[in-house]
Amino acid sequence: MANKNLTSAKNAKNDEFYTQYEDIQKEVNAYLEFDPDVFRGKTILLPCDDPYESNFFKLFASRFNQFGLKKLIATSYAGSLIVGRQLALSGLEPPPAKNGKGKGYVIELTQVSDVDGNGIEDINDVRAFLEANPPSELRGTEEYPPGDFRSPEVLKLRDEADLIITNPPFSLFREFLSWVNPLEKKFLIIGNKNAITYKEVFPLIKDNRLWTGATGFNKDMLFTTPAEAAFNGLPPTAIRVVDGKKYRRSPSVWFTNLDHGRRHQPLQLMTMEDNLRYNDHKGKVAYAHYDNYDAIEVPFTDAIPSDYNDVMGVPISFLDKYNPEQFEILGATQRGCHDLVPDTKKYNDFWEMRQNGERTGSSGNKTNENANLRQNDGHKNYFINAKGDVIQSAYQRIFIKWKEASK
Ligand SMILES: C[S@@+](CC[C@H](N)C(=O)[O-])C[C@H]1O[C@@H](n2cnc3c(N)ncnc32)[C@H](O)[C@@H]1O
């Protein structure tokens, strides 16, 4: 048990990155534009959101009445690297830490009144509410520190909530998503782009039970932290300095099952013939048939041919433009996610070569279930067998097909 606590504390280290207010606001506004009553009468749980640190709390608390919330619950995590000595990111002053140690606590907001009489309910009124109704301490268990989302106390709050919204610990994303219970609960959470192809995530995307949010993910998100130590061990590419302030840069994506307008905008596309003649990709699109899947390679979303009725392999970034009325998702390369588009060939008798003619030492089984093309582009490593057959793998692909009704 003690070990589990240690692991949580260690993991927490690189989890202390906070979402910027503007990023949350932009995303939340998209749901409100689609349905102005999306939050009305709802109980929202912010399960990894110390109200004194989190902009999620700041936004939902200060717009409690405007959104028509029934209840807002936020919990803080005692294992946090910065709890008790944090900056008040939300504009609220945290309670003093005892012996330099933080606590896990819960705030349950059921009303925000215009305490200061300035005619609007805002963060000052939330502050007054918190002064009059201080947060309650969470106890945790021997296994989980107070405020751990897996603890029975927070689990109970999850059961009470209609909607779960947060940027959960990066290191526990899979566990967090299954804890959310995505088939039962509404949610809006942030995760890494790589999570799209996790076996716990992709089947939900395929079945339209989970999709990416309204903010496009072609640009990395920047997260703040008051704990300099949180940058330790990060590669330079994961750090960005803007106006002298250091941010963690991460290819993050919003995952949700709340509807938004962007996913109903149809993509405007050209025919295959017009694409081959006019598209901007300068000969990089040939619509070659894969060697091991019954599908064609479409390396750019805007090059999807409007008149091709069979299966196409498209990049992961397609999801940014995915409109479920227009396309059907059938599967993805790798990770056992392609029952509807089975791979037809294995490459165990191939070996991998560098362009300089040396073997890498890897066998062709490395490229099983990738989308492979019969080619050698002269740049990437390739695979060859004793007969001289040569293949190269495309990047990770999603298999899609036009929906009959959309054409
Ligand atoms: C990526 S940060 C995001 C914080 C906040 N949600 C935001 O976006 O501004 C993840 C937060 O989860 C907390 N955390 C880490 N492990 C946790 C756990 N097991 N249960 C609950 N919270 C946890 C961390 O302390 C950290 O504050």
The ligand as an SDF file (V2000), in Angstrom:
LIG
                    3D

 27 29  0  0  0  0  0  0  0  0999 V2000
   -2.4280   17.8040  -15.5650 C   0  0  0  0  0  0  0  0  0  0  0  0
   -2.8210   18.4700  -13.9660 S   0  0  0  0  0  0  0  0  0  0  0  0
   -4.1910   19.4220  -14.3790 C   0  0  0  0  0  0  0  0  0  0  0  0
   -4.7220   20.2220  -13.2540 C   0  0  0  0  0  0  0  0  0  0  0  0
   -6.0490   20.8760  -13.5480 C   0  0  0  0  0  0  0  0  0  0  0  0
   -7.0420   19.8670  -13.8390 N   0  0  0  0  0  0  0  0  0  0  0  0
   -5.9060   21.8190  -14.7160 C   0  0  0  0  0  0  0  0  0  0  0  0
   -6.1060   21.3860  -15.8290 O   0  0  0  0  0  0  0  0  0  0  0  0
   -5.5560   22.9670  -14.5380 O   0  0  0  0  0  0  0  0  0  0  0  0
   -3.4570   17.0350  -13.1730 C   0  0  0  0  0  0  0  0  0  0  0  0
   -3.8290   17.2270  -11.7250 C   0  0  0  0  0  0  0  0  0  0  0  0
   -4.2310   15.9760  -11.2030 O   0  0  0  0  0  0  0  0  0  0  0  0
   -3.7000   15.8320   -9.8770 C   0  0  0  0  0  0  0  0  0  0  0  0
   -3.5660   14.3990   -9.6410 N   0  0  0  0  0  0  0  0  0  0  0  0
   -2.4930   13.6110   -9.8400 C   0  0  0  0  0  0  0  0  0  0  0  0
   -2.7840   12.3380   -9.4920 N   0  0  0  0  0  0  0  0  0  0  0  0
   -4.0700   12.3580   -9.0870 C   0  0  0  0  0  0  0  0  0  0  0  0
   -4.9590   11.3570   -8.6120 C   0  0  0  0  0  0  0  0  0  0  0  0
   -4.5600   10.1030   -8.5210 N   0  0  0  0  0  0  0  0  0  0  0  0
   -6.2150   11.7160   -8.2830 N   0  0  0  0  0  0  0  0  0  0  0  0
   -6.6350   12.9920   -8.4110 C   0  0  0  0  0  0  0  0  0  0  0  0
   -5.8410   13.9890   -8.8480 N   0  0  0  0  0  0  0  0  0  0  0  0
   -4.5860   13.6600   -9.1990 C   0  0  0  0  0  0  0  0  0  0  0  0
   -2.3970   16.5520   -9.9080 C   0  0  0  0  0  0  0  0  0  0  0  0
   -2.0430   16.9530   -8.6030 O   0  0  0  0  0  0  0  0  0  0  0  0
   -2.7040   17.7310  -10.8490 C   0  0  0  0  0  0  0  0  0  0  0  0
   -3.1470   18.8240  -10.1420 O   0  0  0  0  0  0  0  0  0  0  0  0
  1  2  1  0
  2  3  1  0
  2 10  1  0
  3  4  1  0
  4  5  1  0
  5  6  1  0
  5  7  1  0
  7  8  2  0
  7  9  1  0
 10 11  1  0
 11 12  1  0
 11 26  1  0
 12 13  1  0
 13 14  1  0
 13 24  1  0
 14 15  1  0
 14 23  1  0
 15 16  2  0
 16 17  1  0
 17 18  1  0
 17 23  2  0
 18 19  1  0
 18 20  2  0
 20 21  1  0
 21 22  2  0
 22 23  1  0
 24 25  1  0
 24 26  1  0
 26 27  1  0
M  CHG  2   2   1   9  -1
M  END
$$$$
